[in-house]
Amino acid sequence: MLNNRKFYVAGFIVSLFLAGVVSFYASSSPDGLEKVAEEIGFIETAKENTNADVVLSDYGTKGVDNERASVGIAGVIGVLGTAVVAGVAFKLIARKPRKTKN
């Protein structure tokens, strides 16, 4: 059990590092749908996402002026949120069924 825990903690730390530091160096090129929309010529008809004003929209953190820090903070928050949701889900799935009295 201890070896599994070390593995999970190491994976979590690597995930935080990748999201917080390395993610800034990811490609800024358009994604597949945006590229096709530009090539075919219907990119002008795109509408702004209804969630464009939320704190973590567009791979950044609103209110943080430093672009590198903004992307890193958004990545770390994403990893933490995913870990919390996955942890709760796994705990619920792994619960042992209650024994009923016959």
C-alpha positions as CSV (number, residue, x, y, z in Angstrom):
1,M,0.0,0.0,0.0
2,L,2.9,2.4,0.8
3,N,4.4,1.9,-2.6
4,N,1.1,2.8,-4.3
5,R,0.8,5.9,-2.2
6,K,4.4,7.0,-3.2
7,F,3.5,6.4,-6.8
8,Y,0.3,8.4,-6.6
9,V,2.0,11.3,-4.7
10,A,4.8,11.3,-7.3
11,G,2.3,11.3,-10.1
12,F,0.4,14.2,-8.5
13,I,3.6,16.2,-8.1
14,V,4.6,15.6,-11.7
15,S,1.1,16.7,-12.8
16,L,1.3,19.9,-10.8
17,F,4.7,20.6,-12.3
18,L,3.5,20.0,-15.9
19,A,0.3,22.1,-15.4
20,G,2.0,24.9,-13.5
21,V,5.3,25.2,-15.4
22,V,5.4,23.2,-18.6
23,S,1.9,24.1,-19.8
24,F,3.0,27.6,-20.7
25,Y,5.2,26.2,-23.4
26,A,2.3,24.3,-25.1
27,S,1.5,25.3,-28.7
28,S,-0.5,28.5,-29.1
29,S,-1.5,27.3,-32.6
30,P,-5.3,27.0,-33.1
31,D,-6.9,23.7,-32.2
32,G,-8.3,21.4,-35.0
33,L,-11.8,22.9,-35.2
34,E,-10.4,26.5,-35.2
35,K,-7.9,25.6,-37.9
36,V,-10.6,24.0,-40.1
37,A,-12.8,27.0,-39.5
38,E,-10.0,29.3,-40.7
39,E,-9.2,27.2,-43.7
40,I,-12.8,26.8,-44.9
41,G,-13.6,30.4,-44.1
42,F,-16.4,30.3,-41.5
43,I,-14.3,31.5,-38.5
44,E,-16.0,34.9,-38.7
45,T,-19.3,33.3,-37.7
46,A,-17.9,32.1,-34.4
47,K,-19.6,33.5,-31.3
48,E,-18.1,34.2,-27.9
49,N,-18.5,31.4,-25.4
50,T,-21.1,32.1,-22.7
51,N,-18.4,31.3,-20.1
52,A,-15.8,33.6,-21.5
53,D,-16.0,35.9,-18.5
54,V,-15.4,33.3,-15.8
55,V,-12.1,33.4,-13.8
56,L,-10.5,30.4,-15.5
57,S,-11.5,31.0,-19.1
58,D,-9.2,30.7,-22.1
59,Y,-6.5,28.7,-20.4
60,G,-5.7,31.5,-18.0
61,T,-6.6,33.2,-14.8
62,K,-8.5,36.5,-15.0
63,G,-6.9,39.3,-12.9
64,V,-3.4,37.9,-13.2
65,D,-1.4,40.2,-15.5
66,N,1.6,38.0,-15.9
67,E,0.7,35.6,-18.7
68,R,3.1,32.9,-17.6
69,A,1.7,33.0,-14.0
70,S,-1.9,33.2,-15.3
71,V,-1.5,30.0,-17.3
72,G,0.4,28.2,-14.5
73,I,-2.2,29.1,-11.9
74,A,-5.1,27.9,-14.1
75,G,-3.2,24.6,-14.7
76,V,-2.6,24.0,-11.0
77,I,-6.2,24.8,-10.2
78,G,-7.3,22.4,-12.9
79,V,-5.1,19.6,-11.5
80,L,-6.3,20.2,-8.0
81,G,-10.0,20.2,-9.1
82,T,-9.6,17.1,-11.1
83,A,-7.8,15.3,-8.2
84,V,-10.6,16.3,-5.8
85,V,-13.4,15.1,-8.1
86,A,-11.6,11.9,-9.0
87,G,-10.8,11.2,-5.3
88,V,-14.4,11.6,-4.2
89,A,-15.6,9.5,-7.2
90,F,-13.1,6.7,-6.4
91,K,-14.0,6.7,-2.7
92,L,-17.7,6.3,-3.7
93,I,-16.9,3.6,-6.2
94,A,-14.6,1.7,-3.8
95,R,-17.0,1.6,-0.9
96,K,-17.7,-1.8,0.5
97,P,-21.4,-2.6,0.4
98,R,-23.1,-2.7,3.7
99,K,-24.0,-6.2,4.9
100,T,-27.8,-6.6,5.4
101,K,-29.2,-8.7,8.1
102,N,-31.3,-11.6,6.9
